[in-house]
Each structure stands twice: as structure tokens, then as C-alpha cells.
Amino acid sequence: MWGSVLVCAVLAVCGPGLAQDVPPYTENCRSGTYPPSGPTFKGNVQWYTINLDQPPYERWQKLISDKKAPLKDLVQHIKNLAKSISPKLIEIVDNKLPLLIGNLPYPFGEEIKGVADAAGAPLGEIMLFNIFYEVFSVCTSVVAQDTSGKLIHARNLDFGLFLGWDVKNNSWMVSELLKPLVVNVNFQRNNKTVFMSTSFAGYIGILTGMKPGILTLTMNERYALDGGYLGILEWILGKRQGVWMGFLTRSVLENATSYDDAKEVLSKTEMLAPAYFILGGNKPGQACVITRSRKLSINFWELDTQKGEWYVLETNYDHWKPPLVIDNRRDPAMKCLNQTGQKGISFSTIYDVLSTKPVLNKLTTYTTMMSISENKFETYLRDCPDPCMPW
């Protein structure tokens, strides 16, 4: 419904196709934004280690103790949103969701219990916090191959659309509440890194991650009638064949032994919500976008440098269809990539692309860039000062 209202509003003011043709919604491709500084850079992101040899209940204690206050602030905001929809939702969250914790696959249920206790928050509210990410993220992900065959995988994580607009500060409330919770996490076993991720404190799934030497992975939400709300409702009501997306990506990062292994699992596992999986490997040509319904793989889009396709780029719309007229981050990002050219691709120029409006927008919480060949993983908090596109 909201999408239709916004489309009508923009078309009424701008006319068809003009919504992205005037400032502040587009700008010339940025350059010189890296190393990050200036008004679009909000800060560096702290690293934490999660010891997978510890009991699941204990793993997140240090991280959550450090992030307890901002986590409580965000959970309270989510709770207030739920109350505004229906007071009965809070009763369900507080009384019904905790009863389902045992239905989560190991070790996720125990980890969520540990997070809730460390945060001093009701278990149901921390479960809601983890469900939250299955349905509300809008993102831009890209994997590009340079002329030497090296892959760079990068993403903007945009989050908080329609979850409360702060009129005074011209910002989305949830997006701003999330930024103090952004953390880099090094998951270790036997004192060795198994995989790493950028995440939000309190969320135990993975939206952005790298398995050193093997693969990189990001997940973007895909809008569909058979969407995440339906899958979550079915799960709550007892139909639990589908896997939570954040748990699936974490399992792949922990257990996959190769790019092809990861692609197989991400393609065939039944999920709670449709999604785009953007996957990168450790060899030239190993990059793809897997377009998923909840049950099926709909499309594979892979690099093909012989055809001049040296990058894959995904926002939140099927790549073979036009994006929504009021949410066209794809074309500005592609314009900047094409302007840069394959010879010019680097961390610096990719960061420039992800710093260009509206690829960078009011929802953008962080930018992550990953390279298997160089064993680099960098994350930066973002800001989009006015004038800036709301999404």
C-alpha cells in the first residue's frame, strides 16, 4: 500500500521517470571519498570476537554488555511500533514468542537466550529483534572483478524504511538507533578465524560476511507477495520447514567449503522469506546473484567477463526488471561503475560508488568492503547529510 501511495505522490509532482533526475536524488559520481572522511563518514566500527568453542549461551556476553544501552533503546522503539499497530502484539511477543525458542535450530535458541539475559531484556523482545531483519532491509550489493581477476565484494546496508521518521532531524529513527549497534564480529574456533561479519549487536544471524580464503556473502531483501511476513507467520503457527535467512547465511559461512558448495545450499534451502544472495568466491569469475522465492531459485546471474559483464549488482528488485521509479539505486550505481571501468576498480572507487546519492541515502547504516585475495574486511558507519534521498 505505502509503495503505491509514494509512487502516486512522486509522479504527481515530478511526472513519470523524473523522480531520480533532479537533486537531491542524484548527483555526479563521487570521487576521493576514500579513505573515509567528511560528512558522509560517521565513524569506524569496533571488532569483537565470538568464541565458537564456548557454550552458545555465553558467546555474546562481552559484546552485549558493551552494547546494552543502545540495544535496549532500539528494542523499546520496536516495541512502541508494535504497540501502535496493536497492543495485543506485545502480549504475543512477551508471552507467546518465548515458548517457541526451543523450535530454533541449535545453537541459535541458546544464543538468543544468552543475549536476552545479558541485555536484561525479555526473551520475546530479543526474538522479535532477530525476526525484524527478515523483512525490513533494503540494500545495495556489488561484486566486481578487476582486470587482474581479483574480486571486491561491497555493500551498503540500508535499514528502517517506514519505521518512524524523525521530522526534527530529517532521519529514520530506526536507522539512527541501529548505528551504535553496528559491530564487526570475528567468529573463531581453536583461536582461528572461521568467518567474520558485520552485524548489529543482539542479532545472531548474518547479513554481511566473509569466510577467509573461500567466499564472501551478502543478503538483500526481495519484495514478493509470498513474502517474509507470511513465512514468519507460518513458522509461528507451526509450519517450520523454512529456515530463517540470517541463520542460513551464518550456516553457509561457517560450514561451506567452497563457492560452489555455498551456491548449492543457498539455491536449494527452503526459507521463511524471499531474498537475493550475492555470493563471491576466491577465483576469477566466481560471483553471482541468486534470486530466491521462499522455496525455489528463480534466477542465477553470474559474472561473464567475456561478454563484458565484469560486475554483478543487486538492490531490491529482480535485475531483469525495472526498479521502482521512486527507488532507483541500481542505475546510479551502474552508471558510476561503468564510468570507473574495470581497470579502475579498487576499494577506493567502490567506496566512491557506494557514497554517491541515492546509493547512499537516509537509510544507509554502514558500508562494508571485502576482498578474499587481499584478506581485507572493512566497515564504516555512514551518514547522508541533507539534501539526501530518504531511501
Contacts in CASP RR format, 6 or more apart in sequence:
PFRMAT RR
TARGET T0000
AUTHOR 0000-0000-0000
METHOD contacts of the structure
MODEL  1
MWGSVLVCAVLAVCGPGLAQDVPPYTENCRSGTYPPSGPTFKGNVQWYTI
NLDQPPYERWQKLISDKKAPLKDLVQHIKNLAKSISPKLIEIVDNKLPLL
IGNLPYPFGEEIKGVADAAGAPLGEIMLFNIFYEVFSVCTSVVAQDTSGK
LIHARNLDFGLFLGWDVKNNSWMVSELLKPLVVNVNFQRNNKTVFMSTSF
AGYIGILTGMKPGILTLTMNERYALDGGYLGILEWILGKRQGVWMGFLTR
SVLENATSYDDAKEVLSKTEMLAPAYFILGGNKPGQACVITRSRKLSINF
WELDTQKGEWYVLETNYDHWKPPLVIDNRRDPAMKCLNQTGQKGISFSTI
YDVLSTKPVLNKLTTYTTMMSISENKFETYLRDCPDPCMPW
2 162 0 8 1.000
3 324 0 8 1.000
3 326 0 8 1.000
6 326 0 8 1.000
7 324 0 8 1.000
7 325 0 8 1.000
7 326 0 8 1.000
10 19 0 8 1.000
10 325 0 8 1.000
10 326 0 8 1.000
11 19 0 8 1.000
11 325 0 8 1.000
14 21 0 8 1.000
14 22 0 8 1.000
16 325 0 8 1.000
17 325 0 8 1.000
19 25 0 8 1.000
19 325 0 8 1.000
19 326 0 8 1.000
19 328 0 8 1.000
20 26 0 8 1.000
20 325 0 8 1.000
20 328 0 8 1.000
20 331 0 8 1.000
20 332 0 8 1.000
20 358 0 8 1.000
23 387 0 8 1.000
24 357 0 8 1.000
24 386 0 8 1.000
24 387 0 8 1.000
24 388 0 8 1.000
24 389 0 8 1.000
25 357 0 8 1.000
25 358 0 8 1.000
25 389 0 8 1.000
26 332 0 8 1.000
26 357 0 8 1.000
26 358 0 8 1.000
27 356 0 8 1.000
27 357 0 8 1.000
28 356 0 8 1.000
29 335 0 8 1.000
29 336 0 8 1.000
29 339 0 8 1.000
29 340 0 8 1.000
29 352 0 8 1.000
29 353 0 8 1.000
29 356 0 8 1.000
30 336 0 8 1.000
30 352 0 8 1.000
30 353 0 8 1.000
30 355 0 8 1.000
30 356 0 8 1.000
31 349 0 8 1.000
31 352 0 8 1.000
32 348 0 8 1.000
32 352 0 8 1.000
33 40 0 8 1.000
33 351 0 8 1.000
33 352 0 8 1.000
33 355 0 8 1.000
34 347 0 8 1.000
34 348 0 8 1.000
34 349 0 8 1.000
34 351 0 8 1.000
34 352 0 8 1.000
36 43 0 8 1.000
36 351 0 8 1.000
36 380 0 8 1.000
39 383 0 8 1.000
39 385 0 8 1.000
40 355 0 8 1.000
40 360 0 8 1.000
40 382 0 8 1.000
40 383 0 8 1.000
40 384 0 8 1.000
40 385 0 8 1.000
41 380 0 8 1.000
41 381 0 8 1.000
41 382 0 8 1.000
41 383 0 8 1.000
42 179 0 8 1.000
42 380 0 8 1.000
42 381 0 8 1.000
42 382 0 8 1.000
42 383 0 8 1.000
43 380 0 8 1.000
43 381 0 8 1.000
44 379 0 8 1.000
44 380 0 8 1.000
44 381 0 8 1.000
45 182 0 8 1.000
45 183 0 8 1.000
45 184 0 8 1.000
45 198 0 8 1.000
45 366 0 8 1.000
45 379 0 8 1.000
45 380 0 8 1.000
45 381 0 8 1.000
46 183 0 8 1.000
46 184 0 8 1.000
47 183 0 8 1.000
47 184 0 8 1.000
47 185 0 8 1.000
47 186 0 8 1.000
48 62 0 8 1.000
48 63 0 8 1.000
48 66 0 8 1.000
48 183 0 8 1.000
48 184 0 8 1.000
48 185 0 8 1.000
48 186 0 8 1.000
49 185 0 8 1.000
49 186 0 8 1.000
49 187 0 8 1.000
49 188 0 8 1.000
50 59 0 8 1.000
50 60 0 8 1.000
50 63 0 8 1.000
50 185 0 8 1.000
50 186 0 8 1.000
50 187 0 8 1.000
50 188 0 8 1.000
51 59 0 8 1.000
51 188 0 8 1.000
51 189 0 8 1.000
52 59 0 8 1.000
52 187 0 8 1.000
52 188 0 8 1.000
52 189 0 8 1.000
52 194 0 8 1.000
52 254 0 8 1.000
53 188 0 8 1.000
53 189 0 8 1.000
53 190 0 8 1.000
55 110 0 8 1.000
56 106 0 8 1.000
56 107 0 8 1.000
56 108 0 8 1.000
56 109 0 8 1.000
56 110 0 8 1.000
56 111 0 8 1.000
56 114 0 8 1.000
57 110 0 8 1.000
57 111 0 8 1.000
57 113 0 8 1.000
57 114 0 8 1.000
57 117 0 8 1.000
58 114 0 8 1.000
59 111 0 8 1.000
60 111 0 8 1.000
60 114 0 8 1.000
60 115 0 8 1.000
60 118 0 8 1.000
60 202 0 8 1.000
60 204 0 8 1.000
61 114 0 8 1.000
61 118 0 8 1.000
63 183 0 8 1.000
63 185 0 8 1.000
63 201 0 8 1.000
63 202 0 8 1.000
64 71 0 8 1.000
64 114 0 8 1.000
64 115 0 8 1.000
64 118 0 8 1.000
64 119 0 8 1.000
64 201 0 8 1.000
64 202 0 8 1.000
65 118 0 8 1.000
66 201 0 8 1.000
67 180 0 8 1.000
67 181 0 8 1.000
67 183 0 8 1.000
67 201 0 8 1.000
67 202 0 8 1.000
68 118 0 8 1.000
68 119 0 8 1.000
68 120 0 8 1.000
70 177 0 8 1.000
70 180 0 8 1.000
70 181 0 8 1.000
70 201 0 8 1.000
71 119 0 8 1.000
71 121 0 8 1.000
71 129 0 8 1.000
71 181 0 8 1.000
71 201 0 8 1.000
71 202 0 8 1.000
72 119 0 8 1.000
72 120 0 8 1.000
72 121 0 8 1.000
73 177 0 8 1.000
74 129 0 8 1.000
74 174 0 8 1.000
74 177 0 8 1.000
74 178 0 8 1.000
74 181 0 8 1.000
75 119 0 8 1.000
75 121 0 8 1.000
75 125 0 8 1.000
75 126 0 8 1.000
75 128 0 8 1.000
75 129 0 8 1.000
77 163 0 8 1.000
77 173 0 8 1.000
77 174 0 8 1.000
77 177 0 8 1.000
78 125 0 8 1.000
78 128 0 8 1.000
78 129 0 8 1.000
78 132 0 8 1.000
78 163 0 8 1.000
78 174 0 8 1.000
79 90 0 8 1.000
79 93 0 8 1.000
79 125 0 8 1.000
79 128 0 8 1.000
81 163 0 8 1.000
81 164 0 8 1.000
82 89 0 8 1.000
82 90 0 8 1.000
82 93 0 8 1.000
82 128 0 8 1.000
83 89 0 8 1.000
83 90 0 8 1.000
93 122 0 8 1.000
93 124 0 8 1.000
93 125 0 8 1.000
93 127 0 8 1.000
93 128 0 8 1.000
94 122 0 8 1.000
94 124 0 8 1.000
94 125 0 8 1.000
96 236 0 8 1.000
97 123 0 8 1.000
97 124 0 8 1.000
97 127 0 8 1.000
97 128 0 8 1.000
97 236 0 8 1.000
98 122 0 8 1.000
98 123 0 8 1.000
98 124 0 8 1.000
98 127 0 8 1.000
100 127 0 8 1.000
100 236 0 8 1.000
101 109 0 8 1.000
101 112 0 8 1.000
101 113 0 8 1.000
101 123 0 8 1.000
101 127 0 8 1.000
102 109 0 8 1.000
103 235 0 8 1.000
103 238 0 8 1.000
103 240 0 8 1.000
104 112 0 8 1.000
104 244 0 8 1.000
104 247 0 8 1.000
105 243 0 8 1.000
105 247 0 8 1.000
108 204 0 8 1.000
108 205 0 8 1.000
108 244 0 8 1.000
108 247 0 8 1.000
111 204 0 8 1.000
112 123 0 8 1.000
112 126 0 8 1.000
112 127 0 8 1.000
112 130 0 8 1.000
112 204 0 8 1.000
113 123 0 8 1.000
115 126 0 8 1.000
115 202 0 8 1.000
115 204 0 8 1.000
116 122 0 8 1.000
116 123 0 8 1.000
116 124 0 8 1.000
116 125 0 8 1.000
116 126 0 8 1.000
119 126 0 8 1.000
119 202 0 8 1.000
126 202 0 8 1.000
129 202 0 8 1.000
129 203 0 8 1.000
130 202 0 8 1.000
130 203 0 8 1.000
130 204 0 8 1.000
130 205 0 8 1.000
130 244 0 8 1.000
131 232 0 8 1.000
131 244 0 8 1.000
133 159 0 8 1.000
133 200 0 8 1.000
133 203 0 8 1.000
133 205 0 8 1.000
133 207 0 8 1.000
133 246 0 8 1.000
134 228 0 8 1.000
134 232 0 8 1.000
134 244 0 8 1.000
134 245 0 8 1.000
134 246 0 8 1.000
134 272 0 8 1.000
134 273 0 8 1.000
135 221 0 8 1.000
135 227 0 8 1.000
135 228 0 8 1.000
135 229 0 8 1.000
135 232 0 8 1.000
135 273 0 8 1.000
136 159 0 8 1.000
136 160 0 8 1.000
136 161 0 8 1.000
136 163 0 8 1.000
136 174 0 8 1.000
136 221 0 8 1.000
137 157 0 8 1.000
137 158 0 8 1.000
137 159 0 8 1.000
137 207 0 8 1.000
137 219 0 8 1.000
137 220 0 8 1.000
137 221 0 8 1.000
138 158 0 8 1.000
138 159 0 8 1.000
138 161 0 8 1.000
138 220 0 8 1.000
138 221 0 8 1.000
138 315 0 8 1.000
138 316 0 8 1.000
138 327 0 8 1.000
138 363 0 8 1.000
138 391 0 8 1.000
139 155 0 8 1.000
139 156 0 8 1.000
139 157 0 8 1.000
139 158 0 8 1.000
139 207 0 8 1.000
139 218 0 8 1.000
139 220 0 8 1.000
139 221 0 8 1.000
139 315 0 8 1.000
139 316 0 8 1.000
140 155 0 8 1.000
140 156 0 8 1.000
140 158 0 8 1.000
140 220 0 8 1.000
140 313 0 8 1.000
140 314 0 8 1.000
140 315 0 8 1.000
140 329 0 8 1.000
140 330 0 8 1.000
140 333 0 8 1.000
140 354 0 8 1.000
140 359 0 8 1.000
141 153 0 8 1.000
141 154 0 8 1.000
141 155 0 8 1.000
141 218 0 8 1.000
141 220 0 8 1.000
141 276 0 8 1.000
141 278 0 8 1.000
141 289 0 8 1.000
141 313 0 8 1.000
141 314 0 8 1.000
141 315 0 8 1.000
142 153 0 8 1.000
142 154 0 8 1.000
142 155 0 8 1.000
142 278 0 8 1.000
142 311 0 8 1.000
142 312 0 8 1.000
142 313 0 8 1.000
142 314 0 8 1.000
142 333 0 8 1.000
142 337 0 8 1.000
142 350 0 8 1.000
142 353 0 8 1.000
142 354 0 8 1.000
143 151 0 8 1.000
143 152 0 8 1.000
143 153 0 8 1.000
143 154 0 8 1.000
143 216 0 8 1.000
143 278 0 8 1.000
143 279 0 8 1.000
143 280 0 8 1.000
143 287 0 8 1.000
143 303 0 8 1.000
143 311 0 8 1.000
143 312 0 8 1.000
144 151 0 8 1.000
144 152 0 8 1.000
144 154 0 8 1.000
144 310 0 8 1.000
144 311 0 8 1.000
144 337 0 8 1.000
144 342 0 8 1.000
144 345 0 8 1.000
144 350 0 8 1.000
145 151 0 8 1.000
145 284 0 8 1.000
145 285 0 8 1.000
145 287 0 8 1.000
145 303 0 8 1.000
145 305 0 8 1.000
145 310 0 8 1.000
145 311 0 8 1.000
145 342 0 8 1.000
145 345 0 8 1.000
146 152 0 8 1.000
146 342 0 8 1.000
146 343 0 8 1.000
146 344 0 8 1.000
146 345 0 8 1.000
146 346 0 8 1.000
147 342 0 8 1.000
147 343 0 8 1.000
149 284 0 8 1.000
149 285 0 8 1.000
150 284 0 8 1.000
150 371 0 8 1.000
150 373 0 8 1.000
150 374 0 8 1.000
151 216 0 8 1.000
151 280 0 8 1.000
151 281 0 8 1.000
151 282 0 8 1.000
151 284 0 8 1.000
151 285 0 8 1.000
151 286 0 8 1.000
151 287 0 8 1.000
151 371 0 8 1.000
151 372 0 8 1.000
151 373 0 8 1.000
152 345 0 8 1.000
152 346 0 8 1.000
152 347 0 8 1.000
152 350 0 8 1.000
152 369 0 8 1.000
152 370 0 8 1.000
152 371 0 8 1.000
153 210 0 8 1.000
153 216 0 8 1.000
153 218 0 8 1.000
153 278 0 8 1.000
153 280 0 8 1.000
153 287 0 8 1.000
153 369 0 8 1.000
153 370 0 8 1.000
153 371 0 8 1.000
154 350 0 8 1.000
154 351 0 8 1.000
154 354 0 8 1.000
154 367 0 8 1.000
154 368 0 8 1.000
154 369 0 8 1.000
154 370 0 8 1.000
155 208 0 8 1.000
155 218 0 8 1.000
155 278 0 8 1.000
155 354 0 8 1.000
155 367 0 8 1.000
155 368 0 8 1.000
156 354 0 8 1.000
156 359 0 8 1.000
156 360 0 8 1.000
156 364 0 8 1.000
156 366 0 8 1.000
156 367 0 8 1.000
156 382 0 8 1.000
157 198 0 8 1.000
157 207 0 8 1.000
157 208 0 8 1.000
157 364 0 8 1.000
157 365 0 8 1.000
157 366 0 8 1.000
157 367 0 8 1.000
157 368 0 8 1.000
158 175 0 8 1.000
158 361 0 8 1.000
158 363 0 8 1.000
158 364 0 8 1.000
158 365 0 8 1.000
158 391 0 8 1.000
159 174 0 8 1.000
159 175 0 8 1.000
159 178 0 8 1.000
159 363 0 8 1.000
159 365 0 8 1.000
160 172 0 8 1.000
160 174 0 8 1.000
160 175 0 8 1.000
160 178 0 8 1.000
160 363 0 8 1.000
161 172 0 8 1.000
161 363 0 8 1.000
161 391 0 8 1.000
163 172 0 8 1.000
163 173 0 8 1.000
163 174 0 8 1.000
164 172 0 8 1.000
164 173 0 8 1.000
164 174 0 8 1.000
165 171 0 8 1.000
165 172 0 8 1.000
165 173 0 8 1.000
165 390 0 8 1.000
166 172 0 8 1.000
166 173 0 8 1.000
166 176 0 8 1.000
169 176 0 8 1.000
170 362 0 8 1.000
170 386 0 8 1.000
170 388 0 8 1.000
171 362 0 8 1.000
172 362 0 8 1.000
172 363 0 8 1.000
172 390 0 8 1.000
175 362 0 8 1.000
175 363 0 8 1.000
175 364 0 8 1.000
175 365 0 8 1.000
178 200 0 8 1.000
178 365 0 8 1.000
179 365 0 8 1.000
179 366 0 8 1.000
179 381 0 8 1.000
181 200 0 8 1.000
181 201 0 8 1.000
181 202 0 8 1.000
182 198 0 8 1.000
182 199 0 8 1.000
182 200 0 8 1.000
182 201 0 8 1.000
182 365 0 8 1.000
182 366 0 8 1.000
182 379 0 8 1.000
182 381 0 8 1.000
183 198 0 8 1.000
183 199 0 8 1.000
183 200 0 8 1.000
183 201 0 8 1.000
184 196 0 8 1.000
184 197 0 8 1.000
184 198 0 8 1.000
184 377 0 8 1.000
184 379 0 8 1.000
185 196 0 8 1.000
185 197 0 8 1.000
185 198 0 8 1.000
185 199 0 8 1.000
186 193 0 8 1.000
186 196 0 8 1.000
187 193 0 8 1.000
187 194 0 8 1.000
187 195 0 8 1.000
187 196 0 8 1.000
187 197 0 8 1.000
187 253 0 8 1.000
187 254 0 8 1.000
188 194 0 8 1.000
193 212 0 8 1.000
194 211 0 8 1.000
194 253 0 8 1.000
194 254 0 8 1.000
195 209 0 8 1.000
195 210 0 8 1.000
195 211 0 8 1.000
195 212 0 8 1.000
195 253 0 8 1.000
195 254 0 8 1.000
196 209 0 8 1.000
196 210 0 8 1.000
196 212 0 8 1.000
196 377 0 8 1.000
197 206 0 8 1.000
197 207 0 8 1.000
197 208 0 8 1.000
197 209 0 8 1.000
197 210 0 8 1.000
197 250 0 8 1.000
197 253 0 8 1.000
198 207 0 8 1.000
198 208 0 8 1.000
198 209 0 8 1.000
198 366 0 8 1.000
198 368 0 8 1.000
198 379 0 8 1.000
199 205 0 8 1.000
199 206 0 8 1.000
199 207 0 8 1.000
199 208 0 8 1.000
204 250 0 8 1.000
205 244 0 8 1.000
205 246 0 8 1.000
205 247 0 8 1.000
205 249 0 8 1.000
205 250 0 8 1.000
206 217 0 8 1.000
206 219 0 8 1.000
206 246 0 8 1.000
206 249 0 8 1.000
206 250 0 8 1.000
206 253 0 8 1.000
207 218 0 8 1.000
207 219 0 8 1.000
207 246 0 8 1.000
207 249 0 8 1.000
208 217 0 8 1.000
208 218 0 8 1.000
208 219 0 8 1.000
208 368 0 8 1.000
208 379 0 8 1.000
209 216 0 8 1.000
209 217 0 8 1.000
209 218 0 8 1.000
209 249 0 8 1.000
209 253 0 8 1.000
209 368 0 8 1.000
209 370 0 8 1.000
209 377 0 8 1.000
210 216 0 8 1.000
210 217 0 8 1.000
210 253 0 8 1.000
210 370 0 8 1.000
210 372 0 8 1.000
210 377 0 8 1.000
211 217 0 8 1.000
211 253 0 8 1.000
211 254 0 8 1.000
211 256 0 8 1.000
212 372 0 8 1.000
212 375 0 8 1.000
213 282 0 8 1.000
213 372 0 8 1.000
213 375 0 8 1.000
214 256 0 8 1.000
214 257 0 8 1.000
214 258 0 8 1.000
214 259 0 8 1.000
214 281 0 8 1.000
214 282 0 8 1.000
214 372 0 8 1.000
215 252 0 8 1.000
215 253 0 8 1.000
215 256 0 8 1.000
215 258 0 8 1.000
215 259 0 8 1.000
215 262 0 8 1.000
215 279 0 8 1.000
215 280 0 8 1.000
215 281 0 8 1.000
215 282 0 8 1.000
215 372 0 8 1.000
216 279 0 8 1.000
216 280 0 8 1.000
216 281 0 8 1.000
216 370 0 8 1.000
216 372 0 8 1.000
217 249 0 8 1.000
217 252 0 8 1.000
217 253 0 8 1.000
217 262 0 8 1.000
217 266 0 8 1.000
217 277 0 8 1.000
217 278 0 8 1.000
217 279 0 8 1.000
217 280 0 8 1.000
218 277 0 8 1.000
218 278 0 8 1.000
218 368 0 8 1.000
219 245 0 8 1.000
219 246 0 8 1.000
219 249 0 8 1.000
219 275 0 8 1.000
219 276 0 8 1.000
219 277 0 8 1.000
219 278 0 8 1.000
220 275 0 8 1.000
220 276 0 8 1.000
220 278 0 8 1.000
220 314 0 8 1.000
220 315 0 8 1.000
220 316 0 8 1.000
221 273 0 8 1.000
221 275 0 8 1.000
221 276 0 8 1.000
221 316 0 8 1.000
222 273 0 8 1.000
222 274 0 8 1.000
222 275 0 8 1.000
222 276 0 8 1.000
222 291 0 8 1.000
222 292 0 8 1.000
222 316 0 8 1.000
222 318 0 8 1.000
223 274 0 8 1.000
223 316 0 8 1.000
223 317 0 8 1.000
224 274 0 8 1.000
224 293 0 8 1.000
226 274 0 8 1.000
226 293 0 8 1.000
226 294 0 8 1.000
227 273 0 8 1.000
227 274 0 8 1.000
227 294 0 8 1.000
228 272 0 8 1.000
228 273 0 8 1.000
228 274 0 8 1.000
228 294 0 8 1.000
231 242 0 8 1.000
231 272 0 8 1.000
231 273 0 8 1.000
231 294 0 8 1.000
232 272 0 8 1.000
232 273 0 8 1.000
234 240 0 8 1.000
234 272 0 8 1.000
235 242 0 8 1.000
235 244 0 8 1.000
235 272 0 8 1.000
241 270 0 8 1.000
242 269 0 8 1.000
242 270 0 8 1.000
242 271 0 8 1.000
242 272 0 8 1.000
242 294 0 8 1.000
243 269 0 8 1.000
243 270 0 8 1.000
243 271 0 8 1.000
243 272 0 8 1.000
244 271 0 8 1.000
244 272 0 8 1.000
245 271 0 8 1.000
245 272 0 8 1.000
245 273 0 8 1.000
245 275 0 8 1.000
248 265 0 8 1.000
248 266 0 8 1.000
248 269 0 8 1.000
248 271 0 8 1.000
249 266 0 8 1.000
249 277 0 8 1.000
251 265 0 8 1.000
252 262 0 8 1.000
252 265 0 8 1.000
252 266 0 8 1.000
256 262 0 8 1.000
256 265 0 8 1.000
259 279 0 8 1.000
259 280 0 8 1.000
259 281 0 8 1.000
259 282 0 8 1.000
259 283 0 8 1.000
259 286 0 8 1.000
262 279 0 8 1.000
263 279 0 8 1.000
263 288 0 8 1.000
263 290 0 8 1.000
266 277 0 8 1.000
266 279 0 8 1.000
266 290 0 8 1.000
266 292 0 8 1.000
267 290 0 8 1.000
267 292 0 8 1.000
267 297 0 8 1.000
267 300 0 8 1.000
268 297 0 8 1.000
270 294 0 8 1.000
270 295 0 8 1.000
271 292 0 8 1.000
271 294 0 8 1.000
271 295 0 8 1.000
272 294 0 8 1.000
273 294 0 8 1.000
274 292 0 8 1.000
274 293 0 8 1.000
274 294 0 8 1.000
275 292 0 8 1.000
276 289 0 8 1.000
276 290 0 8 1.000
276 291 0 8 1.000
276 292 0 8 1.000
276 314 0 8 1.000
276 316 0 8 1.000
277 289 0 8 1.000
277 290 0 8 1.000
277 292 0 8 1.000
278 287 0 8 1.000
278 288 0 8 1.000
278 289 0 8 1.000
278 290 0 8 1.000
278 312 0 8 1.000
278 314 0 8 1.000
279 287 0 8 1.000
279 288 0 8 1.000
279 289 0 8 1.000
279 290 0 8 1.000
280 286 0 8 1.000
280 287 0 8 1.000
280 288 0 8 1.000
280 372 0 8 1.000
281 287 0 8 1.000
281 372 0 8 1.000
282 372 0 8 1.000
282 373 0 8 1.000
284 305 0 8 1.000
285 302 0 8 1.000
285 303 0 8 1.000
285 305 0 8 1.000
286 303 0 8 1.000
287 302 0 8 1.000
287 303 0 8 1.000
287 311 0 8 1.000
287 312 0 8 1.000
288 300 0 8 1.000
288 301 0 8 1.000
288 302 0 8 1.000
288 303 0 8 1.000
288 312 0 8 1.000
289 299 0 8 1.000
289 300 0 8 1.000
289 301 0 8 1.000
289 312 0 8 1.000
289 314 0 8 1.000
289 319 0 8 1.000
290 297 0 8 1.000
290 299 0 8 1.000
290 300 0 8 1.000
291 297 0 8 1.000
291 298 0 8 1.000
291 299 0 8 1.000
291 300 0 8 1.000
291 301 0 8 1.000
291 318 0 8 1.000
291 319 0 8 1.000
292 298 0 8 1.000
298 318 0 8 1.000
299 318 0 8 1.000
299 319 0 8 1.000
299 320 0 8 1.000
301 312 0 8 1.000
301 319 0 8 1.000
302 312 0 8 1.000
303 309 0 8 1.000
303 310 0 8 1.000
303 311 0 8 1.000
303 312 0 8 1.000
305 342 0 8 1.000
310 342 0 8 1.000
310 345 0 8 1.000
311 337 0 8 1.000
311 345 0 8 1.000
312 319 0 8 1.000
313 319 0 8 1.000
313 330 0 8 1.000
313 333 0 8 1.000
313 334 0 8 1.000
313 337 0 8 1.000
315 323 0 8 1.000
315 327 0 8 1.000
315 329 0 8 1.000
315 330 0 8 1.000
315 333 0 8 1.000
316 323 0 8 1.000
316 327 0 8 1.000
317 323 0 8 1.000
317 324 0 8 1.000
317 327 0 8 1.000
317 330 0 8 1.000
319 330 0 8 1.000
323 329 0 8 1.000
323 330 0 8 1.000
323 331 0 8 1.000
327 391 0 8 1.000
328 358 0 8 1.000
329 358 0 8 1.000
329 359 0 8 1.000
329 361 0 8 1.000
332 356 0 8 1.000
332 357 0 8 1.000
332 358 0 8 1.000
332 359 0 8 1.000
333 353 0 8 1.000
333 354 0 8 1.000
333 356 0 8 1.000
333 359 0 8 1.000
336 352 0 8 1.000
336 353 0 8 1.000
336 356 0 8 1.000
336 359 0 8 1.000
337 345 0 8 1.000
337 353 0 8 1.000
340 349 0 8 1.000
340 352 0 8 1.000
340 353 0 8 1.000
347 369 0 8 1.000
347 371 0 8 1.000
347 376 0 8 1.000
347 378 0 8 1.000
350 369 0 8 1.000
351 367 0 8 1.000
351 369 0 8 1.000
353 359 0 8 1.000
354 360 0 8 1.000
354 367 0 8 1.000
355 367 0 8 1.000
357 384 0 8 1.000
357 388 0 8 1.000
357 389 0 8 1.000
358 388 0 8 1.000
358 389 0 8 1.000
358 391 0 8 1.000
360 382 0 8 1.000
360 384 0 8 1.000
360 388 0 8 1.000
361 384 0 8 1.000
361 388 0 8 1.000
361 389 0 8 1.000
361 390 0 8 1.000
361 391 0 8 1.000
362 384 0 8 1.000
362 388 0 8 1.000
362 389 0 8 1.000
362 390 0 8 1.000
362 391 0 8 1.000
363 390 0 8 1.000
363 391 0 8 1.000
364 382 0 8 1.000
364 384 0 8 1.000
365 381 0 8 1.000
365 382 0 8 1.000
366 379 0 8 1.000
366 380 0 8 1.000
366 381 0 8 1.000
366 382 0 8 1.000
367 379 0 8 1.000
367 380 0 8 1.000
367 382 0 8 1.000
368 377 0 8 1.000
368 378 0 8 1.000
368 379 0 8 1.000
369 376 0 8 1.000
369 377 0 8 1.000
369 378 0 8 1.000
369 379 0 8 1.000
370 376 0 8 1.000
370 377 0 8 1.000
370 378 0 8 1.000
371 377 0 8 1.000
END
